[in-house]
Structures are given as structure tokens and as C-alpha cells.
Amino acid sequence: IIVLGGGGHAKVVVSTIAELGISIRGIYDDDLHKQGASVGSARIIGTLSSIGIATGERAVIAIGHNRTRNEMVRRFTACHWVTAIHPRAYVHPSVSIGEGTVIFAGAVIQPGTVIGRHCIINTGAGIDHDCIIGDYSHVGPGVSLAGNVTVGEGTFLGIGAVAVMGATIGKWSVIGAGAAVTKNIPDRVTAVGVPARILKES
């Protein structure tokens, strides 16, 4: 497998892949100062522009920024995107998970939930029954979602944010750290606080 991105988020991706016993051929990152450096058990062996990807190459994107992951998927169309679930995460067998999604240690995902493509379910996040997590979303560390919550495509939920049962959070929005979503949040806004209030539109 190859890993695209060699920053801090990659450390957690690489450790998750290592726990699964999957061998990493190398990491690619555009920062020239990182070339040859190690990220956990793997090394950065080239820039993204230097990748000669064969059709069907197994890869995972280790970049936390949602829009950048979206751009990478459109750029590297020949890849076979790998889904990585840490062995110490709990994922109910009924959960649907899209390609390229990574789920880290301590996450709990309950029955009936649907998780899209290239999502990040970060350390210790809890997603209760029948939630829908849109493509390219990032559910931050320690986030807690009650049942039947919908998170739109590309949305970021900051560390420790919570959402009440049945809440809908729109596409490409940002929910600040520790915020409490008690009512629906529209597309393309930043919401913060307890209860969460819209701070700005993007």
C-alpha cells in the first residue's frame, strides 16, 4: 500500500495500517524538507507529483483537510482506495463504510450507520445508531453523535463536539471544538458554542 500525505495525521494512519499488518511501500508528500524522513514505521520516498501510479495501486490518503482529500481522489483516479479500520475500534457489522475511509482506535460506530467515502472517524469518536456521515467528512477525536444524526459531505466536526438525536448538519460546514449541535445546521457555515450558533458563512 502507498500513503499520500506525510504530516501529523499520517502518523495515526500509518499506525492504524501497521496494526492491521499491512505493509506500506512508501509515503508521498510534497514538502521537500520531509523527503527521506520516517513517519512511524514508514518512510517518505517522494513527492506527490513523482508518483507513477499503476492502475489498481492500493492507496490511502493521510491528509486531514477535507477539500484536499476530495482533490486527491479526483487527481489520482487510478488508485484502489483502501479502507482502514483500527482493530480496537468497534464497528457493528451492519455499518456501511465507503472506500478510503479511516477509522481510528477507540471509535464506536453503532448499528445502521452509513459512512461515506474518504471519511475520517477519529480517535475515540462515538457514532450512535442510524447516522449518515457524508463523503469526505471528518468526525474529530471524542465527538459524540446521538442516533439518526446526518452529517453532510465534507463537514468537519471539531474535537469533543456533540449532536443531539436527529440533528442534520449541512455540507462543507465546520462545527467548532466542544460545540453542542441542538438544532439543524445549514451548508457551508461555521458554528461554535453551546448551543452551537452560526459564527460565519463560508
Backbone hydrogen bonds in HBPLUS format (Angstrom, degrees):
<---DONOR---> <-ACCEPTOR-->    atom                        ^
c    i                          cat <-CA-CA->   ^        H-A-AA   ^      H-
h    n   atom  resd res      DA  || num        DHA   H-A  angle D-A-AA Bond
n    s   type  num  typ     dist DA aas  dist angle  dist       angle   num
A0025-ARG N   A0001-ILE O   2.75 MM  24  5.71 157.0  1.80 154.6 162.8     1
A0002-ILE N   A0058-ARG O   2.98 MM  56  6.46 151.7  2.07 143.3 150.5     2
A0060-VAL N   A0002-ILE O   3.08 MM  58  6.61 141.4  2.23 153.4 165.1     3
A0003-VAL N   A0026-GLY O   3.07 MM  23  6.43 160.0  2.11 152.1 157.4     4
A0028-TYR N   A0003-VAL O   2.91 MM  25  6.36 153.3  1.98 162.4 171.2     5
A0004-LEU N   A0060-VAL O   3.00 MM  56  6.33 162.8  2.03 157.7 162.6     6
A0062-ALA N   A0004-LEU O   2.78 MM  58  5.65 163.1  1.81 143.1 148.9     7
A0005-GLY N   A0028-TYR O   2.73 MM  23  5.72 159.2  1.77 159.3 166.0     8
A0010-ALA N   A0007-GLY O   3.06 MM   3  5.30 126.4  2.36 100.7 114.5     9
A0011-LYS N   A0008-GLY O   3.06 MM   3  5.43 138.4  2.24 105.1 115.9    10
A0012-VAL N   A0009-HIS O   3.12 MM   3  5.58 129.1  2.40 107.3 118.4    11
A0013-VAL N   A0009-HIS O   3.18 MM   4  6.54 158.8  2.22 148.7 155.2    12
A0014-VAL N   A0010-ALA O   2.74 MM   4  5.83 172.2  1.74 157.2 159.3    13
A0015-SER N   A0011-LYS O   3.07 MM   4  6.16 156.4  2.13 136.2 142.9    14
A0016-THR N   A0012-VAL O   2.98 MM   4  6.11 149.9  2.07 141.3 149.4    15
A0017-ILE N   A0013-VAL O   2.94 MM   4  6.23 161.8  1.97 154.9 159.5    16
A0018-ALA N   A0014-VAL O   2.89 MM   4  6.10 155.7  1.95 148.3 155.4    17
A0019-GLU N   A0015-SER O   3.01 MM   4  6.20 151.7  2.09 141.1 147.9    18
A0020-LEU N   A0016-THR O   3.21 MM   4  6.50 133.4  2.43 138.3 150.4    19
A0020-LEU N   A0017-ILE O   3.08 MM   3  5.10 132.0  2.32  95.1 108.4    20
A0022-ILE N   A0017-ILE O   3.24 MM   5  5.67 166.4  2.26 156.6 152.5    21
A0021-GLY N   A0018-ALA O   2.96 MM   3  5.09 158.1  2.00 105.9 112.9    22
A0027-ILE N   A0043-ARG O   2.87 MM  16  5.87 149.6  1.96 151.4 151.7    23
A0045-ILE N   A0027-ILE O   2.80 MM  18  5.83 150.8  1.89 156.4 161.9    24
A0029-ASP N   A0046-GLY O   2.95 MM  17  6.45 148.2  2.05 152.8 154.9    25
A0034-LYS N   A0031-ASP O   3.05 MM   3  5.57 155.5  2.11 113.4 120.9    26
A0035-GLN N   A0032-LEU O   3.40 MM   3  5.51 158.6  2.45 102.2 108.2    27
A0037-ALA N   A0034-LYS O   2.90 MM   3  5.43 162.7  1.93 140.3 143.4    28
A0036-GLY N   A0044-ILE O   2.93 MM   8  5.16 152.3  2.00 138.5 146.0    29
A0044-ILE N   A0037-ALA O   2.86 MM   7  5.62 162.4  1.90 168.1 174.2    30
A0039-VAL N   A0042-ALA O   2.68 MM   3  5.32 164.7  1.70 153.7 159.1    31
A0042-ALA N   A0039-VAL O   3.12 MM   3  5.32 168.3  2.13 125.6 126.6    32
A0050-SER N   A0047-THR O   3.00 MM   3  5.23 147.1  2.11 102.9 113.2    33
A0051-ILE N   A0048-LEU O   3.24 MM   3  5.53 166.3  2.26 109.8 113.9    34
A0057-GLU N   A0054-ALA O   2.99 MM   3  5.49 151.8  2.07 145.0 140.1    35
A0056-GLY N   A0078-ALA O   2.73 MM  22  5.87 162.2  1.76 165.2 164.7    36
A0080-HIS N   A0057-GLU O   2.67 MM  23  5.48 175.7  1.67 144.3 144.7    37
A0059-ALA N   A0080-HIS O   3.04 MM  21  6.14 154.3  2.11 148.0 149.6    38
A0082-VAL N   A0059-ALA O   2.85 MM  23  5.79 165.1  1.87 160.1 162.6    39
A0069-ARG N   A0065-HIS O   3.15 MM   4  6.51 155.0  2.22 152.5 159.2    40
A0070-ASN N   A0066-ASN O   3.12 MM   4  6.44 158.7  2.17 149.4 155.2    41
A0071-GLU N   A0067-ARG O   2.93 MM   4  6.26 156.6  1.99 147.8 153.7    42
A0072-MET N   A0068-THR O   2.87 MM   4  6.13 153.0  1.95 150.0 157.6    43
A0073-VAL N   A0069-ARG O   3.04 MM   4  6.28 155.8  2.10 152.2 157.2    44
A0074-ARG N   A0070-ASN O   3.27 MM   4  6.57 156.2  2.33 146.1 151.9    45
A0075-ARG N   A0071-GLU O   2.95 MM   4  6.14 136.7  2.14 140.2 152.9    46
A0076-PHE N   A0072-MET O   2.89 MM   4  6.01 165.8  1.91 158.1 159.5    47
A0079-CYS N   A0076-PHE O   3.41 MM   3  6.03 166.6  2.43 114.5 118.2    48
A0084-ALA N   A0101-THR O   3.01 MM  17  6.50 149.8  2.10 151.3 160.7    49
A0103-ILE N   A0084-ALA O   2.85 MM  19  6.29 156.3  1.90 160.2 165.7    50
A0086-HIS N   A0103-ILE O   2.86 MM  17  6.05 171.2  1.87 159.4 162.2    51
A0089-ALA N   A0086-HIS O   2.97 MM   3  5.44 151.6  2.05 126.3 123.8    52
A0106-GLY N   A0088-ARG O   3.18 MM  18  5.91 159.7  2.22 112.0 117.4    53
A0090-TYR N   A0107-ALA O   2.82 MM  17  6.21 164.7  1.85 163.4 164.9    54
A0109-ILE N   A0090-TYR O   2.81 MM  19  6.16 155.6  1.87 155.9 164.4    55
A0092-HIS N   A0109-ILE O   3.06 MM  17  6.29 168.0  2.07 163.6 166.6    56
A0095-VAL N   A0092-HIS O   2.97 MM   3  5.65 169.2  1.98 127.3 130.9    57
A0096-SER N   A0113-THR O   3.07 MM  17  6.54 157.3  2.13 155.8 160.7    58
A0115-ILE N   A0096-SER O   2.74 MM  19  5.94 172.2  1.74 159.2 162.0    59
A0098-GLY N   A0115-ILE O   2.91 MM  17  6.12 134.8  2.12 131.8 145.9    60
A0118-HIS N   A0099-GLU O   2.90 MM  19  6.24 153.1  1.98 142.8 151.7    61
A0102-VAL N   A0119-CYS O   2.99 MM  17  6.38 158.6  2.03 157.7 160.3    62
A0121-ILE N   A0102-VAL O   2.93 MM  19  6.29 165.2  1.95 163.0 167.2    63
A0104-PHE N   A0121-ILE O   2.98 MM  17  6.30 167.0  2.00 176.6 178.9    64
A0107-ALA N   A0104-PHE O   3.29 MM   3  6.08 161.4  2.33 139.3 140.8    65
A0124-GLY N   A0105-ALA O   3.11 MM  19  6.46 149.2  2.21 137.9 146.7    66
A0108-VAL N   A0125-ALA O   2.88 MM  17  6.38 154.5  1.95 158.6 166.5    67
A0127-ILE N   A0108-VAL O   2.80 MM  19  6.13 170.6  1.81 170.1 173.4    68
A0110-GLN N   A0127-ILE O   2.90 MM  17  6.22 162.9  1.93 163.9 169.7    69
A0130-ASP N   A0111-PRO O   2.94 MM  19  6.37 151.2  2.02 140.2 149.6    70
A0114-VAL N   A0131-CYS O   2.85 MM  17  6.27 159.5  1.89 157.0 162.6    71
A0133-ILE N   A0114-VAL O   2.81 MM  19  6.20 165.8  1.83 165.7 170.1    72
A0116-GLY N   A0133-ILE O   2.81 MM  17  5.89 145.3  1.93 152.6 164.0    73
A0136-TYR N   A0117-ARG O   2.85 MM  19  6.21 162.0  1.88 167.6 173.7    74
A0120-ILE N   A0137-SER O   2.95 MM  17  6.44 148.3  2.06 146.8 156.7    75
A0139-VAL N   A0120-ILE O   2.77 MM  19  6.00 165.8  1.79 174.9 170.2    76
A0122-ASN N   A0139-VAL O   2.86 MM  17  5.93 169.8  1.87 169.2 172.7    77
A0125-ALA N   A0122-ASN O   3.14 MM   3  5.83 156.1  2.20 145.2 141.4    78
A0142-GLY N   A0123-THR O   3.04 MM  19  6.55 142.8  2.19 144.7 156.0    79
A0126-GLY N   A0143-VAL O   2.75 MM  17  6.12 168.4  1.76 165.4 169.2    80
A0145-LEU N   A0126-GLY O   2.83 MM  19  6.17 164.4  1.86 161.4 166.6    81
A0128-ASP N   A0145-LEU O   3.02 MM  17  6.00 156.3  2.08 146.1 153.7    82
A0148-ASN N   A0129-HIS O   2.87 MM  19  6.35 156.1  1.93 158.5 166.5    83
A0132-ILE N   A0149-VAL O   2.91 MM  17  6.40 155.5  1.97 152.6 158.8    84
A0151-VAL N   A0132-ILE O   2.74 MM  19  6.09 165.8  1.76 168.3 173.5    85
A0134-GLY N   A0151-VAL O   2.77 MM  17  5.80 153.9  1.84 149.0 158.1    86
A0137-SER N   A0134-GLY O   3.28 MM   3  5.85 143.7  2.42 140.9 138.3    87
A0154-GLY N   A0135-ASP O   2.81 MM  19  6.20 151.9  1.89 152.3 161.4    88
A0138-HIS N   A0155-THR O   2.94 MM  17  6.39 157.7  1.99 154.8 158.5    89
A0157-LEU N   A0138-HIS O   2.87 MM  19  6.20 167.3  1.89 175.4 175.1    90
A0140-GLY N   A0157-LEU O   2.89 MM  17  5.48 147.0  2.00 144.8 155.7    91
A0143-VAL N   A0140-GLY O   3.25 MM   3  5.71 157.5  2.31 136.6 133.4    92
A0160-GLY N   A0141-PRO O   2.99 MM  19  6.41 147.4  2.10 149.3 159.3    93
A0144-SER N   A0161-ALA O   2.98 MM  17  6.51 155.2  2.04 153.1 161.1    94
A0163-ALA N   A0144-SER O   3.07 MM  19  6.65 141.4  2.22 156.5 161.8    95
A0146-ALA N   A0163-ALA O   3.08 MM  17  6.13 163.9  2.11 154.4 159.6    96
A0166-GLY N   A0147-GLY O   3.00 MM  19  6.43 148.5  2.10 152.8 160.7    97
A0150-THR N   A0167-ALA O   2.95 MM  17  6.44 159.1  1.99 154.2 161.2    98
A0169-ILE N   A0150-THR O   2.76 MM  19  6.04 164.4  1.78 160.3 165.6    99
A0152-GLY N   A0169-ILE O   2.77 MM  17  5.88 145.0  1.89 145.5 157.4   100
A0155-THR N   A0152-GLY O   3.35 MM   3  5.89 153.6  2.42 140.0 136.5   101
A0172-TRP N   A0153-GLU O   2.67 MM  19  6.02 157.0  1.72 154.1 162.5   102
A0156-PHE N   A0173-SER O   2.91 MM  17  6.36 158.0  1.96 157.1 161.2   103
A0175-ILE N   A0156-PHE O   2.82 MM  19  6.20 162.1  1.85 164.5 170.5   104
A0158-GLY N   A0175-ILE O   2.75 MM  17  5.78 166.4  1.77 158.9 163.7   105
A0161-ALA N   A0158-GLY O   3.08 MM   3  5.76 158.6  2.13 144.7 142.8   106
A0178-GLY N   A0159-ILE O   2.91 MM  19  6.29 137.0  2.10 137.0 150.6   107
A0162-VAL N   A0179-ALA O   2.86 MM  17  6.32 156.8  1.91 160.8 168.7   108
A0181-VAL N   A0162-VAL O   2.80 MM  19  6.07 176.3  1.80 151.6 150.9   109
A0164-VAL N   A0181-VAL O   2.98 MM  17  6.30 161.3  2.01 179.1 173.4   110
A0167-ALA N   A0164-VAL O   3.22 MM   3  5.86 162.5  2.26 140.7 139.6   111
A0185-ILE N   A0168-THR O   2.84 MM  17  6.28 159.9  1.88 157.6 164.5   112
A0170-GLY N   A0185-ILE O   2.79 MM  15  5.78 141.2  1.94 131.9 144.8   113
A0188-ARG N   A0171-LYS O   2.77 MM  17  6.06 166.2  1.78 168.1 171.9   114
A0174-VAL N   A0189-VAL O   2.84 MM  15  6.31 156.4  1.90 154.3 159.8   115
A0191-ALA N   A0174-VAL O   2.85 MM  17  6.31 160.2  1.89 165.6 171.8   116
A0176-GLY N   A0191-ALA O   2.84 MM  15  6.13 169.3  1.86 162.7 166.2   117
A0179-ALA N   A0176-GLY O   3.14 MM   3  5.52 160.8  2.18 133.5 132.2   118
A0180-ALA N   A0193-GLY O   3.07 MM  13  6.56 155.4  2.13 149.4 149.3   119
A0196-ALA N   A0180-ALA O   2.71 MM  16  5.24 159.4  1.75 146.8 142.3   120
A0202-SER N   A0188-ARG O   2.85 MM  14  5.34 174.8  1.85 142.6 142.4   121
A0190-THR N   A0200-LYS O   2.87 MM  10  5.41 159.6  1.91 158.0 159.4   122
A0199-LEU N   A0190-THR O   2.68 MM   9  5.55 165.7  1.70 156.9 162.2   123
A0200-LYS N   A0190-THR O   3.43 MM  10  5.41 156.2  2.49 135.3 140.1   124
A0192-VAL N   A0197-ARG O   2.98 MM   5  5.52 152.2  2.06 150.5 145.9   125
A0197-ARG N   A0192-VAL O   2.82 MM   5  5.52 162.9  1.85 146.6 145.9   126
